[in-house]
Amino acid sequence: MSEYAKARELGEQAREQEWTRPSFAKQLFLGDFRLDLIHPAPKLGDEATKRGEEFVRAVRRFLDAHVDPAAIERTAQVPDEVVKGLAALGAFGITISEEYGGLGLPYLYYCRALMLVGSYCPALATLLSAHQSIGVPQPLKLFGTEEQKREFLPRCARGEISAFLLTEPDVGSDPARLSTTAVRDGDEYVIDGVKLWTTNGVVADLLVVMARTGKKISAFIVEADSPGITVKRRNQFMGLRGIENGVTEFAQVRVPAANLVGREGEGLKIALTTLNTGRLSLPATCAGNAKWAVKIAREWGNARVQWGRKIGEHEAVATKIAFIAATAYALEAVSDLTGRLADDQRNDIRIEAALAKLYATELSYQALDELVQIRGGRGYETAESLAARGERGVPVEQMLRDSRINRIFEGSSEIMRLLITREAVDAHLSAAGELINPEATRRQRAQALRRAGGFYSRWLPTLVAGGGNLPTSYASFGPLAAHLRFVERTSRKLARSTFYGMSRWQGRLEHRQAFLGRIVDIGAELFAMTAVCVKAEEDSGDLGRRPYELADTFCRQARQRVDALFARLWDNSDSEDVRLARYVLEGRYTFVEEGILDPSIEGPWIGVPQGGENVRRKIV
């Protein structure tokens, strides 16, 4: 079996195989617009809402009084007293149940708290989300034993920081290459290996470690001060300078067998399932970034005057402001909706959470990039430099740098598109998987053909017409009804396009990553359009027409993006691009590289730090 096939098989074994609950996004990709699954959006009870609002207000007061984001950027460290102050508020145990010492708040308010923190200090939001979304609390909540929950969750809720350790110097999104091992020795496991980019790893008290147990991968809770653990160095990045991220080495580290999470071999499944809700933190912080960008664009658009007019009144700038404002409202809608669905627990949100992560990280970065452009030279200048020469210190360039990692964190955009595609076409693979499986036998293909014939004879006729063809559909949404009709029609067109792609390329479809990526991007736009219409319809009760105006503009912008993506499904340069890239890699065009000097520091492309002292530090 090839290395590619092994990696694919490992990923397939790790994913959730069954769909026991409905999924709005899954049906959307199948051309079935199930608006009833998300509208009206699930509501929280009065008590949960009251507690959530009180917590967010408390966090706001604390940030305003005790957190200096400029100092965190300058010193590249979150002060210990800030960490302890947030711990006293319960910010390290927002979704941990009260039974285990946490606040037990809904995901909706976890997201709103991170939206607030992310707008003010992205590094601080990263510390909190890495601890709770992918650190010890979430996998233990889902897979831990009662004994593990009682031992570790109260510590996490009190503010003992946790970190998640999967990535290695030679392992990113391909866990089949994982080399860290955990060998059973009596009542213990012995762990050896090196982990890279361990967010919070420098200051963590507890670690979730993914290690190979035989041919499969398992998850362990590890005390960060265990003998044999060395934080080899603290990494430095383009942005998020306040996060304490390191390279962690394990040398004969002994871990009690009782600290195995789930069963042996379930590590990747635990990681992927954890991320179904863990990914909600990034859309929340991205929404916070975009909402902040609206504030700065509005204030600067009014303050700056050029050629006798406020710059915000010039069409070239006005279109950017409109994009930022409409996008911010939509990203908040996507974050709120996925948070509510997570709290409601009636829907399977694995695709919704992944779409929210992909869409929010891409669109918020575009919004911040446009804000830099609106600010001009001041957008490129640091906040401290602006303040030093007597102007308002607006950290636009920092926000752009800080947000860039979001398109890589917790699955790069490219990997997210592949993961979403796999889930979105699950019904097709169940019906006709062997038809497009390049390794299937002739007999398996014949059986799949009969099975597929039954599925498609029932499914394809449903894609011909639907509610989107009726001019009176979704009338309760007023001026947004036309956009929902567009979503319904387009979801059927999207499903037909997916089917055409499967028919055309069959087993080669999985390698048509650009095509599949556009399919996912169209689905993401349709999901965001639906979310913003649902939010605007709900908000209009208190805010009148204003939410409709934002949602309408967003939907018009999204429809243009959707049309462009559809056009590029079949009219593109993908094949030529792949061929050219192969030639580049073969060295055919090295003449293009002539006339330059490379400022890179010499060293191996992939390496492990040697020697050096342990840089781990304890929050005191």
C-alpha positions as CSV (number, residue, x, y, z in Angstrom):
1,M,0.0,0.0,0.0
2,S,1.4,3.4,-0.9
3,E,2.1,6.1,1.6
4,Y,-0.8,8.1,0.2
5,A,-3.2,5.2,0.6
6,K,-2.0,4.6,4.2
7,A,-2.6,8.2,5.1
8,R,-6.0,8.2,3.5
9,E,-7.0,4.9,5.2
10,L,-5.9,6.3,8.6
11,G,-7.9,9.4,8.1
12,E,-11.0,7.4,7.1
13,Q,-10.7,5.2,10.2
14,A,-10.5,8.3,12.4
15,R,-13.6,10.1,11.1
16,E,-17.0,9.6,12.5
17,Q,-18.6,7.0,10.3
18,E,-22.3,7.5,11.0
19,W,-24.8,10.4,10.7
20,T,-27.2,9.8,13.6
21,R,-28.4,13.5,13.7
22,P,-29.5,15.8,10.9
23,S,-27.0,18.3,9.4
24,F,-28.1,21.5,7.6
25,A,-24.8,21.8,5.8
26,K,-24.7,18.1,4.7
27,Q,-28.2,18.4,3.2
28,L,-27.2,21.8,1.6
29,F,-24.4,20.0,-0.4
30,L,-26.9,17.4,-1.4
31,G,-29.2,20.0,-2.9
32,D,-31.7,19.8,0.0
33,F,-32.1,23.3,1.5
34,R,-33.4,22.3,5.0
35,L,-34.0,25.8,6.4
36,D,-36.1,24.3,9.1
37,L,-33.0,22.8,10.8
38,I,-31.6,26.2,11.6
39,H,-34.7,28.6,11.6
40,P,-35.8,29.7,14.0
41,A,-32.3,29.5,15.5
42,P,-32.2,27.6,18.8
43,K,-32.6,29.9,21.8
44,L,-31.1,29.6,25.2
45,G,-33.1,29.7,28.4
46,D,-33.3,32.9,30.4
47,E,-31.0,31.7,33.2
48,A,-28.3,30.6,30.8
49,T,-28.6,33.9,28.9
50,K,-28.4,36.0,32.1
51,R,-25.3,34.1,33.3
52,G,-23.6,34.4,29.9
53,E,-24.3,38.1,29.6
54,E,-23.0,38.7,33.1
55,F,-19.8,36.8,32.3
56,V,-19.1,38.7,29.1
57,R,-19.6,42.0,30.9
58,A,-17.2,40.9,33.6
59,V,-14.6,40.0,31.0
60,R,-15.0,43.4,29.3
61,R,-14.5,45.2,32.6
62,F,-11.4,43.1,33.4
63,L,-9.9,43.7,29.9
64,D,-10.5,47.4,30.2
65,A,-9.0,47.7,33.6
66,H,-6.2,45.2,33.7
67,V,-5.0,44.3,30.2
68,D,-2.7,46.4,28.1
69,P,-2.6,44.8,24.6
70,A,0.2,47.1,23.4
71,A,2.4,45.9,26.3
72,I,1.7,42.3,25.4
73,E,2.7,42.9,21.9
74,R,5.8,44.8,23.0
75,T,7.0,42.3,25.6
76,A,5.7,39.2,23.8
77,Q,4.2,37.9,26.9
78,V,0.9,37.8,28.7
79,P,1.6,38.9,32.3
80,D,1.1,36.3,35.0
81,E,-1.3,38.6,36.8
82,V,-3.6,38.8,33.7
83,V,-3.7,35.0,33.6
84,K,-4.5,34.7,37.2
85,G,-7.1,37.5,36.9
86,L,-8.9,35.7,34.1
87,A,-8.7,32.4,36.0
88,A,-10.4,34.1,39.0
89,L,-13.3,35.1,36.6
90,G,-13.6,31.5,35.5
91,A,-12.4,32.3,31.9
92,F,-10.3,29.0,31.8
93,G,-13.4,26.9,32.5
94,I,-16.2,28.6,30.5
95,T,-17.7,25.5,29.1
96,I,-16.6,23.1,31.9
97,S,-19.6,22.1,33.9
98,E,-20.2,23.4,37.4
99,E,-19.9,19.9,38.7
100,Y,-16.2,20.0,37.8
101,G,-15.5,23.5,39.0
102,G,-16.2,25.4,35.7
103,L,-18.8,28.0,34.8
104,G,-20.9,25.6,32.7
105,L,-21.8,28.4,30.2
106,P,-23.2,27.7,26.7
107,Y,-20.9,27.6,23.7
108,L,-22.7,30.7,22.5
109,Y,-21.2,32.7,25.3
110,Y,-17.9,31.0,25.1
111,C,-17.8,32.3,21.5
112,R,-19.0,35.8,22.5
113,A,-16.4,36.1,25.2
114,L,-13.7,35.1,22.7
115,M,-15.1,37.5,20.1
116,L,-14.6,40.3,22.7
117,V,-11.1,39.2,23.8
118,G,-10.1,38.6,20.2
119,S,-11.0,42.1,19.2
120,Y,-8.8,43.5,21.9
121,C,-5.9,41.1,22.2
122,P,-5.7,38.2,19.8
123,A,-2.8,36.6,21.6
124,L,-4.9,36.4,24.8
125,A,-7.8,34.9,22.9
126,T,-5.5,32.3,21.5
127,L,-4.3,31.4,25.0
128,L,-7.8,30.9,26.2
129,S,-9.1,29.0,23.2
130,A,-6.1,26.7,22.8
131,H,-6.6,25.8,26.5
132,Q,-10.3,25.0,26.1
133,S,-11.0,24.2,22.5
134,I,-8.2,21.7,21.8
135,G,-6.5,21.4,25.2
136,V,-7.4,19.0,28.0
137,P,-11.0,20.1,28.8
138,Q,-12.7,19.3,25.5
139,P,-11.4,15.8,24.8
140,L,-12.0,14.9,28.5
141,K,-15.6,16.2,28.3
142,L,-16.2,14.0,25.3
143,F,-14.1,10.9,25.9
144,G,-12.7,11.0,29.5
145,T,-13.6,8.6,32.3
146,E,-15.4,10.0,35.3
147,E,-12.1,9.6,37.3
148,Q,-10.2,11.6,34.7
149,K,-12.8,14.3,34.7
150,R,-12.7,14.6,38.4
151,E,-8.9,14.7,38.5
152,F,-8.2,17.1,35.7
153,L,-11.2,19.3,34.8
154,P,-11.2,21.2,38.2
155,R,-7.5,22.0,37.7
156,C,-8.2,23.3,34.1
157,A,-11.1,25.4,35.4
158,R,-8.9,26.9,38.1
159,G,-6.5,28.2,35.5
160,E,-3.9,25.4,35.1
161,I,-3.1,25.9,31.4
162,S,-3.3,23.0,29.0
163,A,-1.9,22.5,25.5
164,F,-2.5,20.1,22.6
165,L,0.5,18.2,21.1
166,L,-0.1,16.6,17.7
167,T,2.2,18.4,15.2
168,E,5.8,17.2,14.8
169,P,8.7,18.6,12.7
170,D,7.8,16.3,9.9
171,V,4.1,15.9,10.6
172,G,1.4,18.5,9.8
173,S,-1.9,17.4,8.4
174,D,-0.7,13.9,7.6
175,P,-0.8,12.1,11.0
176,A,0.2,8.8,9.3
177,R,3.8,10.0,9.5
178,L,3.5,10.5,13.3
179,S,6.8,9.3,15.0
180,T,6.2,10.0,18.7
181,T,5.7,6.6,20.4
182,A,4.0,5.5,23.6
183,V,5.0,2.0,24.6
184,R,3.1,0.1,27.3
185,D,5.2,-0.9,30.3
186,G,3.1,-2.4,33.0
187,D,0.8,0.2,34.5
188,E,2.5,3.0,32.5
189,Y,3.3,4.1,29.0
190,V,6.7,5.4,28.0
191,I,6.6,8.3,25.6
192,D,9.4,9.4,23.3
193,G,9.4,12.0,20.5
194,V,9.4,15.7,19.6
195,K,6.3,17.9,19.2
196,L,6.4,21.2,17.3
197,W,4.3,24.4,17.6
198,T,2.8,23.5,21.0
199,T,0.6,26.6,21.7
200,N,0.7,27.3,25.4
201,G,3.4,24.6,25.7
202,V,5.9,26.9,27.4
203,V,3.6,27.7,30.3
204,A,1.3,24.6,30.2
205,D,0.6,22.5,33.3
206,L,-1.3,19.7,31.5
207,L,-0.8,18.3,28.0
208,V,-2.9,16.3,25.5
209,V,-0.3,14.2,23.7
210,M,-0.9,12.2,20.5
211,A,1.5,9.3,20.2
212,R,1.7,6.1,18.2
213,T,0.8,2.9,20.1
214,G,1.7,0.2,17.6
215,K,0.2,1.0,14.2
216,K,-2.5,3.4,15.5
217,I,-2.5,6.7,17.4
218,S,-3.6,7.2,21.0
219,A,-4.2,10.3,23.2
220,F,-2.8,10.8,26.7
221,I,-3.0,13.4,29.4
222,V,0.5,14.2,30.5
223,E,1.7,16.3,33.4
224,A,3.9,19.0,31.9
225,D,6.5,18.8,34.6
226,S,7.0,15.1,34.2
227,P,10.7,14.0,34.2
228,G,12.0,13.7,30.7
229,I,9.9,16.6,29.2
230,T,12.0,19.5,27.9
231,V,10.6,22.6,26.2
232,K,13.6,23.0,23.8
233,R,12.8,26.5,22.8
234,R,10.0,29.1,22.5
235,N,9.1,29.9,18.9
236,Q,8.7,33.4,17.5
237,F,6.1,34.3,14.9
238,M,4.9,36.9,12.4
239,G,2.0,37.7,14.7
240,L,0.4,36.6,18.0
241,R,3.7,37.6,19.7
242,G,2.2,37.1,23.2
243,I,1.5,33.4,22.8
244,E,4.1,31.0,24.4
245,N,4.5,28.3,21.8
246,G,7.4,25.9,21.9
247,V,9.2,22.7,20.8
248,T,8.6,20.0,23.3
249,E,10.8,16.9,23.6
250,F,9.8,13.6,25.3
251,A,12.6,11.3,26.4
252,Q,11.4,8.2,28.2
253,V,8.5,10.1,29.8
254,R,6.4,7.7,32.0
255,V,2.7,8.3,32.0
256,P,0.1,6.3,34.0
257,A,-2.0,4.0,31.9
258,A,-5.0,5.6,33.6
259,N,-4.2,8.8,31.7
260,L,-5.0,7.2,28.3
261,V,-8.0,9.0,26.9
262,G,-10.6,6.7,25.4
263,R,-9.1,3.4,24.1
264,E,-5.8,2.7,22.4
265,G,-6.0,3.7,18.7
266,E,-8.7,6.3,19.2
267,G,-6.4,9.3,19.3
268,L,-7.2,10.7,15.8
269,K,-10.9,10.1,16.3
270,I,-10.7,12.0,19.6
271,A,-8.8,14.9,18.0
272,L,-11.3,15.2,15.0
273,T,-14.4,14.9,17.2
274,T,-13.0,17.4,19.7
275,L,-12.5,19.9,16.8
276,N,-16.2,19.6,15.8
277,T,-16.9,22.1,18.6
278,G,-13.3,23.2,19.3
279,R,-13.2,24.9,15.9
280,L,-15.9,27.3,17.0
281,S,-13.4,29.5,18.8
282,L,-11.7,30.7,15.6
283,P,-14.9,32.0,13.9
284,A,-15.6,33.9,17.1
285,T,-12.3,35.6,17.3
286,C,-12.4,36.3,13.5
287,A,-15.8,37.9,14.0
288,G,-14.3,40.1,16.7
289,N,-11.5,41.2,14.4
290,A,-14.0,42.1,11.6
291,K,-16.3,44.0,13.9
292,W,-13.3,46.0,15.2
293,A,-12.3,46.7,11.6
294,V,-15.8,48.2,11.0
295,K,-15.3,50.6,13.9
296,I,-11.9,51.8,12.7
297,A,-13.1,52.1,9.1
298,R,-16.0,54.2,10.1
299,E,-14.0,56.5,12.3
300,W,-11.1,56.9,9.9
301,G,-13.5,57.2,6.9
302,N,-15.0,60.2,8.6
303,A,-11.8,61.8,10.0
304,R,-9.6,61.7,6.9
305,V,-10.4,64.2,4.2
306,Q,-8.9,64.1,0.7
307,W,-9.8,66.2,-2.4
308,G,-12.4,68.1,-0.4
309,R,-14.3,65.0,0.7
310,K,-14.2,62.5,3.5
311,I,-12.4,59.4,2.2
312,G,-15.3,57.2,3.1
313,E,-17.4,59.1,0.6
314,H,-15.1,58.3,-2.3
315,E,-16.4,55.2,-4.1
316,A,-13.1,53.4,-4.2
317,V,-13.0,53.5,-0.4
318,A,-16.8,53.2,0.2
319,T,-16.9,49.8,-1.5
320,K,-14.2,48.6,0.9
321,I,-16.1,49.9,3.9
322,A,-19.3,48.2,2.7
323,F,-17.4,44.9,2.3
324,I,-15.9,45.1,5.8
325,A,-19.3,46.0,7.4
326,A,-21.3,43.4,5.6
327,T,-18.7,40.8,6.2
328,A,-18.5,41.5,9.9
329,Y,-22.2,41.2,10.3
330,A,-22.2,37.9,8.4
331,L,-19.3,36.4,10.4
332,E,-21.0,37.2,13.6
333,A,-24.1,35.5,12.2
334,V,-22.1,32.4,11.3
335,S,-20.4,32.3,14.7
336,D,-23.7,32.8,16.6
337,L,-25.5,30.2,14.6
338,T,-22.9,27.5,15.0
339,G,-22.6,28.2,18.7
340,R,-26.3,27.9,19.1
341,L,-26.4,24.6,17.2
342,A,-23.6,23.3,19.4
343,D,-25.6,24.1,22.5
344,D,-28.8,22.7,21.1
345,Q,-27.2,19.3,20.3
346,R,-30.0,18.2,18.0
347,N,-27.9,18.6,14.8
348,D,-24.6,17.1,13.8
349,I,-22.4,20.2,13.2
350,R,-19.2,18.7,12.0
351,I,-19.6,20.3,8.5
352,E,-21.1,23.6,9.9
353,A,-18.1,24.0,12.3
354,A,-15.6,23.3,9.6
355,L,-17.3,25.7,7.2
356,A,-17.4,28.4,9.8
357,K,-13.7,28.0,10.5
358,L,-12.8,28.1,6.8
359,Y,-15.1,30.9,5.9
360,A,-14.4,33.2,8.9
361,T,-10.6,32.9,8.7
362,E,-10.5,33.7,5.0
363,L,-13.1,36.6,5.0
364,S,-11.8,38.2,8.2
365,Y,-8.3,38.4,6.8
366,Q,-9.6,40.0,3.6
367,A,-11.5,42.5,5.7
368,L,-8.4,43.4,7.8
369,D,-6.3,43.6,4.6
370,E,-8.8,46.1,3.2
371,L,-8.6,48.1,6.4
372,V,-4.8,48.4,6.0
373,Q,-5.5,49.7,2.5
374,I,-8.0,52.2,3.7
375,R,-5.6,53.5,6.4
376,G,-2.8,53.8,3.8
377,G,0.6,54.4,5.2
378,R,-0.8,54.6,8.7
379,G,-2.1,51.0,8.2
380,Y,1.4,49.8,7.6
381,E,2.8,51.8,10.6
382,T,2.9,50.2,14.0
383,A,0.6,51.5,16.8
384,E,3.5,52.5,19.0
385,S,5.1,54.4,16.1
386,L,1.9,56.2,15.4
387,A,1.5,57.1,19.1
388,A,5.1,58.2,19.4
389,R,4.6,60.9,16.8
390,G,1.4,62.1,18.3
391,E,-1.4,60.2,16.5
392,R,-3.8,57.6,17.6
393,G,-2.1,54.3,17.9
394,V,-4.3,52.0,15.9
395,P,-2.8,48.5,15.6
396,V,-4.1,47.7,12.1
397,E,-0.9,46.1,10.9
398,Q,-0.7,44.0,14.1
399,M,-4.3,42.7,13.7
400,L,-3.5,41.7,10.1
401,R,-0.3,39.9,11.2
402,D,-2.1,38.3,14.1
403,S,-5.0,37.0,12.0
404,R,-2.8,35.4,9.3
405,I,-2.3,32.3,11.3
406,N,-6.0,31.6,11.5
407,R,-6.0,30.3,7.9
408,I,-3.5,27.7,9.1
409,F,-4.5,27.0,12.8
410,E,-6.5,23.8,13.4
411,G,-6.3,22.7,9.8
412,S,-5.2,24.9,6.9
413,S,-7.8,26.2,4.5
414,E,-6.6,23.7,1.9
415,I,-7.0,20.8,4.4
416,M,-10.3,22.1,5.6
417,R,-11.7,22.0,2.1
418,L,-10.6,18.4,1.7
419,L,-12.1,17.4,5.1
420,I,-15.4,19.2,4.3
421,T,-15.5,17.6,0.8
422,R,-15.2,14.1,2.4
423,E,-18.1,14.7,4.7
424,A,-20.2,16.5,2.1
425,V,-20.0,13.7,-0.4
426,D,-20.5,10.9,2.2
427,A,-23.9,10.0,0.8
428,H,-22.4,9.6,-2.7
429,L,-19.5,7.5,-1.3
430,S,-22.0,5.3,0.6
431,A,-23.9,4.7,-2.6
432,A,-21.2,4.7,-5.2
433,G,-17.9,4.7,-3.4
434,E,-16.4,1.8,-5.2
435,L,-17.2,3.4,-8.5
436,I,-14.8,6.2,-7.8
437,N,-12.4,4.2,-5.7
438,P,-9.2,3.8,-7.9
439,E,-8.4,0.6,-6.0
440,A,-11.8,-1.1,-6.4
441,T,-12.0,-4.5,-8.2
442,R,-14.2,-5.1,-11.2
443,R,-16.7,-7.0,-9.1
444,Q,-16.8,-4.3,-6.5
445,R,-17.5,-1.7,-9.2
446,A,-20.3,-3.8,-10.6
447,Q,-22.0,-4.1,-7.2
448,A,-21.5,-0.4,-6.7
449,L,-23.0,0.4,-10.1
450,R,-26.3,-1.4,-9.1
451,R,-26.3,0.3,-5.7
452,A,-25.6,3.7,-7.2
453,G,-28.4,3.3,-9.8
454,G,-30.9,3.0,-7.1
455,F,-29.6,6.0,-5.2
456,Y,-29.3,8.4,-8.2
457,S,-32.6,7.4,-9.7
458,R,-34.3,8.7,-6.5
459,W,-31.9,11.6,-5.9
460,L,-31.3,13.3,-9.2
461,P,-35.0,14.1,-9.9
462,T,-35.1,16.1,-6.6
463,L,-32.6,18.5,-8.1
464,V,-34.8,19.7,-10.9
465,A,-37.0,22.1,-9.0
466,G,-37.7,23.4,-5.5
467,G,-38.9,26.3,-3.3
468,G,-36.3,28.6,-4.9
469,N,-38.3,28.5,-8.1
470,L,-41.5,29.9,-6.4
471,P,-41.6,33.7,-6.2
472,T,-43.6,33.5,-2.9
473,S,-41.1,31.2,-1.1
474,Y,-39.6,32.5,2.2
475,A,-41.8,35.5,2.2
476,S,-41.5,35.9,6.0
477,F,-37.9,37.1,5.4
478,G,-39.2,40.2,3.6
479,P,-36.5,41.8,1.4
480,L,-34.2,38.8,2.0
481,A,-36.5,36.2,0.6
482,A,-35.0,36.5,-2.8
483,H,-31.6,35.6,-1.4
484,L,-32.9,32.5,0.3
485,R,-34.6,31.5,-3.0
486,F,-31.1,31.9,-4.6
487,V,-29.6,29.7,-1.9
488,E,-32.2,27.0,-2.5
489,R,-31.7,27.0,-6.2
490,T,-28.0,27.2,-6.0
491,S,-27.7,24.3,-3.5
492,R,-29.4,22.1,-6.2
493,K,-27.0,23.4,-8.8
494,L,-24.1,22.7,-6.5
495,A,-25.3,19.1,-6.0
496,R,-25.6,18.6,-9.7
497,S,-22.1,20.0,-10.3
498,T,-20.7,17.6,-7.7
499,F,-22.4,14.8,-9.5
500,Y,-21.0,15.9,-12.8
501,G,-17.5,16.0,-11.3
502,M,-17.9,12.5,-9.9
503,S,-19.1,11.2,-13.3
504,R,-16.4,13.0,-15.2
505,W,-13.3,12.1,-13.1
506,Q,-14.5,9.1,-11.0
507,G,-11.5,7.8,-9.1
508,R,-9.4,10.8,-10.1
509,L,-11.8,13.2,-8.4
510,E,-10.0,13.1,-5.1
511,H,-7.0,14.6,-6.8
512,R,-9.0,17.4,-8.4
513,Q,-8.5,19.5,-5.3
514,A,-9.0,22.9,-7.0
515,F,-12.4,21.7,-8.2
516,L,-13.4,20.3,-4.8
517,G,-12.2,23.5,-3.1
518,R,-14.5,25.6,-5.2
519,I,-17.4,23.3,-4.4
520,V,-16.7,23.8,-0.7
521,D,-16.3,27.5,-1.1
522,I,-19.7,27.8,-2.8
523,G,-21.2,25.8,0.0
524,A,-19.6,28.1,2.5
525,E,-21.0,31.2,0.8
526,L,-24.5,29.6,0.8
527,F,-24.2,28.7,4.5
528,A,-23.1,32.2,5.4
529,M,-25.9,33.8,3.3
530,T,-28.5,31.6,5.2
531,A,-26.9,32.4,8.6
532,V,-27.0,36.2,7.9
533,C,-30.6,36.1,6.7
534,V,-31.7,34.2,9.8
535,K,-29.8,36.6,12.1
536,A,-31.2,39.7,10.3
537,E,-34.7,38.4,10.5
538,E,-34.3,37.9,14.3
539,D,-32.5,41.2,14.9
540,S,-35.1,43.2,13.0
541,G,-37.5,42.9,15.9
542,D,-35.3,45.3,17.9
543,L,-33.3,47.1,15.2
544,G,-35.8,47.6,12.4
545,R,-34.5,47.7,8.8
546,R,-30.8,48.1,9.6
547,P,-30.0,44.4,9.9
548,Y,-31.8,43.8,6.6
549,E,-29.6,46.4,4.9
550,L,-26.4,44.7,6.1
551,A,-27.6,41.2,5.2
552,D,-28.9,42.3,1.8
553,T,-25.5,43.9,0.9
554,F,-23.6,40.9,2.1
555,C,-25.8,38.5,0.1
556,R,-25.4,40.6,-3.0
557,Q,-21.6,40.4,-2.6
558,A,-21.7,36.7,-1.8
559,R,-23.8,36.0,-4.9
560,Q,-21.1,37.6,-7.1
561,R,-18.5,35.4,-5.5
562,V,-20.7,32.3,-6.0
563,D,-21.2,33.1,-9.7
564,A,-17.5,33.5,-10.2
565,L,-16.8,30.2,-8.4
566,F,-19.3,28.3,-10.6
567,A,-17.7,29.8,-13.7
568,R,-14.3,28.5,-12.6
569,L,-15.5,25.0,-11.9
570,W,-15.3,24.2,-15.6
571,D,-13.3,27.1,-17.1
572,N,-10.0,27.3,-15.4
573,S,-6.3,26.7,-15.8
574,D,-6.0,23.9,-13.2
575,S,-4.4,21.3,-15.4
576,E,-2.0,23.8,-16.9
577,D,-1.1,25.0,-13.4
578,V,-0.4,21.5,-12.1
579,R,1.8,20.8,-15.1
580,L,3.7,24.0,-14.7
581,A,4.2,23.4,-11.0
582,R,5.6,20.0,-11.8
583,Y,8.1,21.6,-14.2
584,V,9.0,24.2,-11.5
585,L,9.7,21.4,-9.0
586,E,11.8,19.6,-11.6
587,G,14.0,22.7,-12.1
588,R,12.9,23.5,-15.6
589,Y,12.6,27.2,-14.9
590,T,15.5,27.9,-12.6
591,F,16.5,30.7,-15.0
592,V,13.6,32.7,-13.4
593,E,15.6,32.6,-10.1
594,E,18.6,34.3,-11.6
595,G,19.6,37.8,-10.5
596,I,18.6,37.4,-6.8
597,L,20.1,36.6,-3.5
598,D,18.4,34.5,-0.9
599,P,18.5,36.0,2.7
600,S,17.5,32.7,4.3
601,I,19.7,31.4,7.2
602,E,21.3,28.1,6.3
603,G,20.0,24.9,7.8
604,P,17.9,21.8,7.0
605,W,14.3,22.3,5.8
606,I,13.1,20.1,8.6
607,G,15.1,19.8,11.8
608,V,14.9,19.4,15.5
609,P,16.7,21.8,17.9
610,Q,19.7,20.3,19.6
611,G,20.9,21.0,23.1
612,G,19.8,24.1,25.1
613,E,18.2,24.5,28.4
614,N,14.5,23.9,29.3
615,V,12.6,27.1,28.7
616,R,9.4,26.0,30.3
617,R,8.1,28.4,32.9
618,K,5.4,28.3,35.6
619,I,2.7,31.0,35.9
620,V,3.2,32.4,39.4
